[in-house]
Amino acid sequence: MSNEENLTKLKKTSILMNFIKKNQGQWDHQQWLELCETIKDKGYDPIDLDQVGLILEEKKKKFLEG
């Protein structure tokens, strides 16, 4: 799969929202690195982690707005 396909596929999963909920919308760099590894371990590779970060921030904003 391509980077774009993996990003699209990842957006449709609950992986990012579960991460946000588990961490109450706050995480440190180590937790971010662990999330990146989890994403790759689940087969979403290649993937642009900068884009994953942007998607994560969008979902976090919605989560915090409640």
PyMOL Python script that loads the backbone (N, CA, C, O; Angstrom):
from pymol import cmd

cmd.read_pdbstr("""\
ATOM      1  N   MET A   1       0.841  -1.195   0.000  1.00  0.00           N
ATOM      2  CA  MET A   1       0.000   0.000   0.000  1.00  0.00           C
ATOM      3  C   MET A   1       0.880   1.250   0.000  1.00  0.00           C
ATOM      4  O   MET A   1       2.026   1.224   0.449  1.00  0.00           O
ATOM      5  N   SER A   2       0.328   2.320  -0.503  1.00  0.00           N
ATOM      6  CA  SER A   2       1.062   3.580  -0.532  1.00  0.00           C
ATOM      7  C   SER A   2       0.834   4.357   0.765  1.00  0.00           C
ATOM      8  O   SER A   2      -0.029   4.014   1.573  1.00  0.00           O
ATOM      9  N   ASN A   3       1.615   5.393   0.936  1.00  0.00           N
ATOM     10  CA  ASN A   3       1.468   6.281   2.081  1.00  0.00           C
ATOM     11  C   ASN A   3       0.033   6.808   2.175  1.00  0.00           C
ATOM     12  O   ASN A   3      -0.581   6.771   3.242  1.00  0.00           O
ATOM     13  N   GLU A   4      -0.492   7.296   1.054  1.00  0.00           N
ATOM     14  CA  GLU A   4      -1.850   7.869   1.049  1.00  0.00           C
ATOM     15  C   GLU A   4      -2.897   6.822   1.411  1.00  0.00           C
ATOM     16  O   GLU A   4      -3.824   7.099   2.172  1.00  0.00           O
ATOM     17  N   GLU A   5      -2.745   5.632   0.868  1.00  0.00           N
ATOM     18  CA  GLU A   5      -3.691   4.553   1.186  1.00  0.00           C
ATOM     19  C   GLU A   5      -3.642   4.202   2.668  1.00  0.00           C
ATOM     20  O   GLU A   5      -4.676   3.970   3.294  1.00  0.00           O
ATOM     21  N   ASN A   6      -2.445   4.167   3.218  1.00  0.00           N
ATOM     22  CA  ASN A   6      -2.303   3.851   4.640  1.00  0.00           C
ATOM     23  C   ASN A   6      -2.899   4.946   5.520  1.00  0.00           C
ATOM     24  O   ASN A   6      -3.521   4.652   6.540  1.00  0.00           O
ATOM     25  N   LEU A   7      -2.713   6.197   5.132  1.00  0.00           N
ATOM     26  CA  LEU A   7      -3.312   7.304   5.897  1.00  0.00           C
ATOM     27  C   LEU A   7      -4.834   7.211   5.865  1.00  0.00           C
ATOM     28  O   LEU A   7      -5.495   7.373   6.891  1.00  0.00           O
ATOM     29  N   THR A   8      -5.377   6.953   4.697  1.00  0.00           N
ATOM     30  CA  THR A   8      -6.834   6.835   4.545  1.00  0.00           C
ATOM     31  C   THR A   8      -7.356   5.680   5.391  1.00  0.00           C
ATOM     32  O   THR A   8      -8.364   5.813   6.085  1.00  0.00           O
ATOM     33  N   LYS A   9      -6.671   4.561   5.327  1.00  0.00           N
ATOM     34  CA  LYS A   9      -7.079   3.382   6.088  1.00  0.00           C
ATOM     35  C   LYS A   9      -6.997   3.651   7.601  1.00  0.00           C
ATOM     36  O   LYS A   9      -7.892   3.271   8.356  1.00  0.00           O
ATOM     37  N   LEU A  10      -5.916   4.306   8.027  1.00  0.00           N
ATOM     38  CA  LEU A  10      -5.732   4.602   9.449  1.00  0.00           C
ATOM     39  C   LEU A  10      -6.830   5.517   9.975  1.00  0.00           C
ATOM     40  O   LEU A  10      -7.311   5.332  11.092  1.00  0.00           O
ATOM     41  N   LYS A  11      -7.233   6.509   9.170  1.00  0.00           N
ATOM     42  CA  LYS A  11      -8.285   7.446   9.581  1.00  0.00           C
ATOM     43  C   LYS A  11      -9.593   6.733   9.905  1.00  0.00           C
ATOM     44  O   LYS A  11     -10.371   7.201  10.736  1.00  0.00           O
ATOM     45  N   LYS A  12      -9.833   5.597   9.246  1.00  0.00           N
ATOM     46  CA  LYS A  12     -11.083   4.864   9.420  1.00  0.00           C
ATOM     47  C   LYS A  12     -11.071   3.943  10.635  1.00  0.00           C
ATOM     48  O   LYS A  12     -12.094   3.352  10.980  1.00  0.00           O
ATOM     49  N   THR A  13      -9.912   3.819  11.285  1.00  0.00           N
ATOM     50  CA  THR A  13      -9.821   2.939  12.453  1.00  0.00           C
ATOM     51  C   THR A  13     -10.043   3.739  13.730  1.00  0.00           C
ATOM     52  O   THR A  13     -10.184   4.962  13.693  1.00  0.00           O
ATOM     53  N   SER A  14     -10.074   3.043  14.849  1.00  0.00           N
ATOM     54  CA  SER A  14     -10.204   3.699  16.160  1.00  0.00           C
ATOM     55  C   SER A  14      -8.857   3.857  16.852  1.00  0.00           C
ATOM     56  O   SER A  14      -8.808   4.279  18.008  1.00  0.00           O
ATOM     57  N   ILE A  15      -7.774   3.532  16.175  1.00  0.00           N
ATOM     58  CA  ILE A  15      -6.438   3.556  16.795  1.00  0.00           C
ATOM     59  C   ILE A  15      -6.115   4.931  17.381  1.00  0.00           C
ATOM     60  O   ILE A  15      -5.711   5.035  18.539  1.00  0.00           O
ATOM     61  N   LEU A  16      -6.291   5.974  16.587  1.00  0.00           N
ATOM     62  CA  LEU A  16      -5.921   7.311  17.057  1.00  0.00           C
ATOM     63  C   LEU A  16      -6.851   7.805  18.159  1.00  0.00           C
ATOM     64  O   LEU A  16      -6.391   8.377  19.147  1.00  0.00           O
ATOM     65  N   MET A  17      -8.151   7.591  17.999  1.00  0.00           N
ATOM     66  CA  MET A  17      -9.089   8.044  19.030  1.00  0.00           C
ATOM     67  C   MET A  17      -8.886   7.265  20.329  1.00  0.00           C
ATOM     68  O   MET A  17      -9.001   7.835  21.415  1.00  0.00           O
ATOM     69  N   ASN A  18      -8.589   5.991  20.230  1.00  0.00           N
ATOM     70  CA  ASN A  18      -8.307   5.211  21.439  1.00  0.00           C
ATOM     71  C   ASN A  18      -7.085   5.759  22.160  1.00  0.00           C
ATOM     72  O   ASN A  18      -7.068   5.836  23.389  1.00  0.00           O
ATOM     73  N   PHE A  19      -6.061   6.141  21.401  1.00  0.00           N
ATOM     74  CA  PHE A  19      -4.852   6.731  21.978  1.00  0.00           C
ATOM     75  C   PHE A  19      -5.191   8.045  22.687  1.00  0.00           C
ATOM     76  O   PHE A  19      -4.726   8.292  23.799  1.00  0.00           O
ATOM     77  N   ILE A  20      -5.990   8.872  22.048  1.00  0.00           N
ATOM     78  CA  ILE A  20      -6.383  10.161  22.628  1.00  0.00           C
ATOM     79  C   ILE A  20      -7.172   9.953  23.916  1.00  0.00           C
ATOM     80  O   ILE A  20      -6.894  10.596  24.928  1.00  0.00           O
ATOM     81  N   LYS A  21      -8.146   9.062  23.879  1.00  0.00           N
ATOM     82  CA  LYS A  21      -8.969   8.800  25.069  1.00  0.00           C
ATOM     83  C   LYS A  21      -8.135   8.223  26.203  1.00  0.00           C
ATOM     84  O   LYS A  21      -8.271   8.631  27.357  1.00  0.00           O
ATOM     85  N   LYS A  22      -7.278   7.278  25.870  1.00  0.00           N
ATOM     86  CA  LYS A  22      -6.427   6.634  26.884  1.00  0.00           C
ATOM     87  C   LYS A  22      -5.557   7.661  27.598  1.00  0.00           C
ATOM     88  O   LYS A  22      -5.296   7.542  28.795  1.00  0.00           O
ATOM     89  N   ASN A  23      -5.111   8.673  26.853  1.00  0.00           N
ATOM     90  CA  ASN A  23      -4.205   9.688  27.405  1.00  0.00           C
ATOM     91  C   ASN A  23      -4.901  10.996  27.763  1.00  0.00           C
ATOM     92  O   ASN A  23      -4.243  12.001  28.034  1.00  0.00           O
ATOM     93  N   GLN A  24      -6.240  10.982  27.764  1.00  0.00           N
ATOM     94  CA  GLN A  24      -7.022  12.163  28.136  1.00  0.00           C
ATOM     95  C   GLN A  24      -6.638  13.402  27.325  1.00  0.00           C
ATOM     96  O   GLN A  24      -6.703  14.524  27.830  1.00  0.00           O
ATOM     97  N   GLY A  25      -6.239  13.196  26.068  1.00  0.00           N
ATOM     98  CA  GLY A  25      -5.909  14.312  25.191  1.00  0.00           C
ATOM     99  C   GLY A  25      -4.544  14.928  25.427  1.00  0.00           C
ATOM    100  O   GLY A  25      -4.245  15.999  24.899  1.00  0.00           O
ATOM    101  N   GLN A  26      -3.703  14.257  26.224  1.00  0.00           N
ATOM    102  CA  GLN A  26      -2.358  14.782  26.493  1.00  0.00           C
ATOM    103  C   GLN A  26      -1.362  13.631  26.463  1.00  0.00           C
ATOM    104  O   GLN A  26      -1.619  12.558  27.009  1.00  0.00           O
ATOM    105  N   TRP A  27      -0.228  13.866  25.822  1.00  0.00           N
ATOM    106  CA  TRP A  27       0.803  12.836  25.772  1.00  0.00           C
ATOM    107  C   TRP A  27       2.156  13.496  25.604  1.00  0.00           C
ATOM    108  O   TRP A  27       2.265  14.652  25.194  1.00  0.00           O
ATOM    109  N   ASP A  28       3.188  12.726  25.935  1.00  0.00           N
ATOM    110  CA  ASP A  28       4.552  13.231  25.792  1.00  0.00           C
ATOM    111  C   ASP A  28       5.199  12.600  24.551  1.00  0.00           C
ATOM    112  O   ASP A  28       4.584  11.800  23.847  1.00  0.00           O
ATOM    113  N   HIS A  29       6.426  12.976  24.313  1.00  0.00           N
ATOM    114  CA  HIS A  29       7.113  12.514  23.104  1.00  0.00           C
ATOM    115  C   HIS A  29       7.280  10.999  23.100  1.00  0.00           C
ATOM    116  O   HIS A  29       7.145  10.365  22.054  1.00  0.00           O
ATOM    117  N   GLN A  30       7.569  10.421  24.244  1.00  0.00           N
ATOM    118  CA  GLN A  30       7.741   8.972  24.318  1.00  0.00           C
ATOM    119  C   GLN A  30       6.445   8.243  23.946  1.00  0.00           C
ATOM    120  O   GLN A  30       6.472   7.241  23.231  1.00  0.00           O
ATOM    121  N   GLN A  31       5.329   8.748  24.428  1.00  0.00           N
ATOM    122  CA  GLN A  31       4.040   8.137  24.085  1.00  0.00           C
ATOM    123  C   GLN A  31       3.761   8.269  22.588  1.00  0.00           C
ATOM    124  O   GLN A  31       3.206   7.358  21.973  1.00  0.00           O
ATOM    125  N   TRP A  32       4.144   9.397  22.010  1.00  0.00           N
ATOM    126  CA  TRP A  32       3.983   9.603  20.573  1.00  0.00           C
ATOM    127  C   TRP A  32       4.820   8.576  19.805  1.00  0.00           C
ATOM    128  O   TRP A  32       4.344   7.974  18.843  1.00  0.00           O
ATOM    129  N   LEU A  33       6.063   8.382  20.234  1.00  0.00           N
ATOM    130  CA  LEU A  33       6.930   7.406  19.566  1.00  0.00           C
ATOM    131  C   LEU A  33       6.348   5.996  19.658  1.00  0.00           C
ATOM    132  O   LEU A  33       6.422   5.221  18.704  1.00  0.00           O
ATOM    133  N   GLU A  34       5.775   5.674  20.806  1.00  0.00           N
ATOM    134  CA  GLU A  34       5.151   4.362  20.981  1.00  0.00           C
ATOM    135  C   GLU A  34       3.944   4.206  20.061  1.00  0.00           C
ATOM    136  O   GLU A  34       3.728   3.134  19.495  1.00  0.00           O
ATOM    137  N   LEU A  35       3.159   5.266  19.910  1.00  0.00           N
ATOM    138  CA  LEU A  35       2.023   5.226  18.984  1.00  0.00           C
ATOM    139  C   LEU A  35       2.515   4.998  17.560  1.00  0.00           C
ATOM    140  O   LEU A  35       1.934   4.200  16.824  1.00  0.00           O
ATOM    141  N   CYS A  36       3.570   5.685  17.171  1.00  0.00           N
ATOM    142  CA  CYS A  36       4.129   5.524  15.824  1.00  0.00           C
ATOM    143  C   CYS A  36       4.545   4.075  15.586  1.00  0.00           C
ATOM    144  O   CYS A  36       4.282   3.519  14.519  1.00  0.00           O
ATOM    145  N   GLU A  37       5.189   3.468  16.573  1.00  0.00           N
ATOM    146  CA  GLU A  37       5.590   2.065  16.449  1.00  0.00           C
ATOM    147  C   GLU A  37       4.380   1.151  16.345  1.00  0.00           C
ATOM    148  O   GLU A  37       4.377   0.208  15.553  1.00  0.00           O
ATOM    149  N   THR A  38       3.354   1.425  17.142  1.00  0.00           N
ATOM    150  CA  THR A  38       2.127   0.629  17.094  1.00  0.00           C
ATOM    151  C   THR A  38       1.505   0.694  15.709  1.00  0.00           C
ATOM    152  O   THR A  38       1.088  -0.325  15.159  1.00  0.00           O
ATOM    153  N   ILE A  39       1.443   1.891  15.151  1.00  0.00           N
ATOM    154  CA  ILE A  39       0.869   2.078  13.813  1.00  0.00           C
ATOM    155  C   ILE A  39       1.648   1.262  12.785  1.00  0.00           C
ATOM    156  O   ILE A  39       1.054   0.575  11.954  1.00  0.00           O
ATOM    157  N   LYS A  40       2.960   1.337  12.841  1.00  0.00           N
ATOM    158  CA  LYS A  40       3.789   0.582  11.894  1.00  0.00           C
ATOM    159  C   LYS A  40       3.658  -0.919  12.130  1.00  0.00           C
ATOM    160  O   LYS A  40       3.596  -1.696  11.177  1.00  0.00           O
ATOM    161  N   ASP A  41       3.616  -1.327  13.397  1.00  0.00           N
ATOM    162  CA  ASP A  41       3.474  -2.755  13.725  1.00  0.00           C
ATOM    163  C   ASP A  41       2.159  -3.329  13.208  1.00  0.00           C
ATOM    164  O   ASP A  41       2.071  -4.519  12.907  1.00  0.00           O
ATOM    165  N   LYS A  42       1.142  -2.483  13.107  1.00  0.00           N
ATOM    166  CA  LYS A  42      -0.170  -2.933  12.622  1.00  0.00           C
ATOM    167  C   LYS A  42      -0.235  -2.952  11.095  1.00  0.00           C
ATOM    168  O   LYS A  42      -1.286  -3.238  10.522  1.00  0.00           O
ATOM    169  N   GLY A  43       0.881  -2.650  10.441  1.00  0.00           N
ATOM    170  CA  GLY A  43       0.943  -2.767   8.987  1.00  0.00           C
ATOM    171  C   GLY A  43       0.716  -1.487   8.208  1.00  0.00           C
ATOM    172  O   GLY A  43       0.614  -1.528   6.982  1.00  0.00           O
ATOM    173  N   TYR A  44       0.634  -0.356   8.883  1.00  0.00           N
ATOM    174  CA  TYR A  44       0.431   0.929   8.198  1.00  0.00           C
ATOM    175  C   TYR A  44       1.788   1.535   7.857  1.00  0.00           C
ATOM    176  O   TYR A  44       2.164   2.576   8.396  1.00  0.00           O
ATOM    177  N   ASP A  45       2.510   0.888   6.973  1.00  0.00           N
ATOM    178  CA  ASP A  45       3.848   1.343   6.610  1.00  0.00           C
ATOM    179  C   ASP A  45       4.043   1.042   5.133  1.00  0.00           C
ATOM    180  O   ASP A  45       3.848  -0.106   4.734  1.00  0.00           O
ATOM    181  N   PRO A  46       4.411   1.992   4.311  1.00  0.00           N
ATOM    182  CA  PRO A  46       4.910   3.317   4.679  1.00  0.00           C
ATOM    183  C   PRO A  46       3.772   4.261   5.074  1.00  0.00           C
ATOM    184  O   PRO A  46       2.645   4.157   4.591  1.00  0.00           O
ATOM    185  N   ILE A  47       4.118   5.185   5.972  1.00  0.00           N
ATOM    186  CA  ILE A  47       3.146   6.202   6.373  1.00  0.00           C
ATOM    187  C   ILE A  47       3.895   7.461   6.779  1.00  0.00           C
ATOM    188  O   ILE A  47       4.956   7.386   7.399  1.00  0.00           O
ATOM    189  N   ASP A  48       3.352   8.597   6.436  1.00  0.00           N
ATOM    190  CA  ASP A  48       3.944   9.894   6.765  1.00  0.00           C
ATOM    191  C   ASP A  48       3.524  10.253   8.194  1.00  0.00           C
ATOM    192  O   ASP A  48       2.373  10.613   8.442  1.00  0.00           O
ATOM    193  N   LEU A  49       4.460  10.151   9.113  1.00  0.00           N
ATOM    194  CA  LEU A  49       4.128  10.382  10.526  1.00  0.00           C
ATOM    195  C   LEU A  49       3.789  11.843  10.810  1.00  0.00           C
ATOM    196  O   LEU A  49       3.082  12.138  11.773  1.00  0.00           O
ATOM    197  N   ASP A  50       4.284  12.753   9.984  1.00  0.00           N
ATOM    198  CA  ASP A  50       3.877  14.157  10.131  1.00  0.00           C
ATOM    199  C   ASP A  50       2.380  14.289   9.852  1.00  0.00           C
ATOM    200  O   ASP A  50       1.671  15.000  10.563  1.00  0.00           O
ATOM    201  N   GLN A  51       1.913  13.609   8.828  1.00  0.00           N
ATOM    202  CA  GLN A  51       0.488  13.633   8.508  1.00  0.00           C
ATOM    203  C   GLN A  51      -0.334  12.941   9.592  1.00  0.00           C
ATOM    204  O   GLN A  51      -1.435  13.384   9.920  1.00  0.00           O
ATOM    205  N   VAL A  52       0.199  11.861  10.143  1.00  0.00           N
ATOM    206  CA  VAL A  52      -0.476  11.185  11.256  1.00  0.00           C
ATOM    207  C   VAL A  52      -0.627  12.163  12.415  1.00  0.00           C
ATOM    208  O   VAL A  52      -1.678  12.221  13.053  1.00  0.00           O
ATOM    209  N   GLY A  53       0.424  12.928  12.684  1.00  0.00           N
ATOM    210  CA  GLY A  53       0.386  13.918  13.763  1.00  0.00           C
ATOM    211  C   GLY A  53      -0.694  14.959  13.534  1.00  0.00           C
ATOM    212  O   GLY A  53      -1.386  15.357  14.472  1.00  0.00           O
ATOM    213  N   LEU A  54      -0.843  15.402  12.296  1.00  0.00           N
ATOM    214  CA  LEU A  54      -1.879  16.391  11.977  1.00  0.00           C
ATOM    215  C   LEU A  54      -3.273  15.799  12.173  1.00  0.00           C
ATOM    216  O   LEU A  54      -4.158  16.457  12.719  1.00  0.00           O
ATOM    217  N   ILE A  55      -3.465  14.566  11.730  1.00  0.00           N
ATOM    218  CA  ILE A  55      -4.752  13.890  11.917  1.00  0.00           C
ATOM    219  C   ILE A  55      -5.036  13.719  13.402  1.00  0.00           C
ATOM    220  O   ILE A  55      -6.158  13.936  13.859  1.00  0.00           O
ATOM    221  N   LEU A  56      -4.018  13.331  14.142  1.00  0.00           N
ATOM    222  CA  LEU A  56      -4.162  13.143  15.588  1.00  0.00           C
ATOM    223  C   LEU A  56      -4.578  14.446  16.262  1.00  0.00           C
ATOM    224  O   LEU A  56      -5.444  14.440  17.137  1.00  0.00           O
ATOM    225  N   GLU A  57      -3.978  15.547  15.871  1.00  0.00           N
ATOM    226  CA  GLU A  57      -4.318  16.839  16.459  1.00  0.00           C
ATOM    227  C   GLU A  57      -5.756  17.243  16.123  1.00  0.00           C
ATOM    228  O   GLU A  57      -6.450  17.815  16.964  1.00  0.00           O
ATOM    229  N   GLU A  58      -6.205  16.951  14.905  1.00  0.00           N
ATOM    230  CA  GLU A  58      -7.594  17.247  14.535  1.00  0.00           C
ATOM    231  C   GLU A  58      -8.559  16.453  15.410  1.00  0.00           C
ATOM    232  O   GLU A  58      -9.548  16.986  15.913  1.00  0.00           O
ATOM    233  N   LYS A  59      -8.250  15.172  15.580  1.00  0.00           N
ATOM    234  CA  LYS A  59      -9.113  14.314  16.403  1.00  0.00           C
ATOM    235  C   LYS A  59      -9.059  14.737  17.867  1.00  0.00           C
ATOM    236  O   LYS A  59     -10.068  14.678  18.570  1.00  0.00           O
ATOM    237  N   LYS A  60      -7.894  15.159  18.323  1.00  0.00           N
ATOM    238  CA  LYS A  60      -7.751  15.623  19.717  1.00  0.00           C
ATOM    239  C   LYS A  60      -8.609  16.867  19.948  1.00  0.00           C
ATOM    240  O   LYS A  60      -9.270  16.989  20.979  1.00  0.00           O
ATOM    241  N   LYS A  61      -8.595  17.783  18.987  1.00  0.00           N
ATOM    242  CA  LYS A  61      -9.395  18.999  19.104  1.00  0.00           C
ATOM    243  C   LYS A  61     -10.869  18.655  19.257  1.00  0.00           C
ATOM    244  O   LYS A  61     -11.555  19.208  20.117  1.00  0.00           O
ATOM    245  N   LYS A  62     -11.354  17.745  18.426  1.00  0.00           N
ATOM    246  CA  LYS A  62     -12.756  17.330  18.511  1.00  0.00           C
ATOM    247  C   LYS A  62     -13.053  16.643  19.845  1.00  0.00           C
ATOM    248  O   LYS A  62     -14.117  16.845  20.430  1.00  0.00           O
ATOM    249  N   PHE A  63     -12.116  15.842  20.316  1.00  0.00           N
ATOM    250  CA  PHE A  63     -12.268  15.145  21.590  1.00  0.00           C
ATOM    251  C   PHE A  63     -12.384  16.150  22.740  1.00  0.00           C
ATOM    252  O   PHE A  63     -13.253  16.025  23.604  1.00  0.00           O
ATOM    253  N   LEU A  64     -11.495  17.146  22.735  1.00  0.00           N
ATOM    254  CA  LEU A  64     -11.485  18.134  23.829  1.00  0.00           C
ATOM    255  C   LEU A  64     -12.696  19.062  23.778  1.00  0.00           C
ATOM    256  O   LEU A  64     -13.143  19.563  24.809  1.00  0.00           O
ATOM    257  N   GLU A  65     -13.224  19.288  22.579  1.00  0.00           N
ATOM    258  CA  GLU A  65     -14.421  20.130  22.445  1.00  0.00           C
ATOM    259  C   GLU A  65     -15.646  19.389  22.963  1.00  0.00           C
ATOM    260  O   GLU A  65     -16.663  19.999  23.295  1.00  0.00           O
ATOM    261  N   GLY A  66     -15.535  18.060  23.026  1.00  0.00           N
ATOM    262  CA  GLY A  66     -16.573  17.220  23.608  1.00  0.00           C
ATOM    263  C   GLY A  66     -17.807  17.123  22.814  1.00  0.00           C
ATOM    264  O   GLY A  66     -18.747  16.438  23.216  1.00  0.00           O
TER     265      GLY A  66
END
""", "prot")
cmd.dss("prot")
cmd.show_as("cartoon", "prot")
cmd.util.cbc("prot")
cmd.orient("prot")
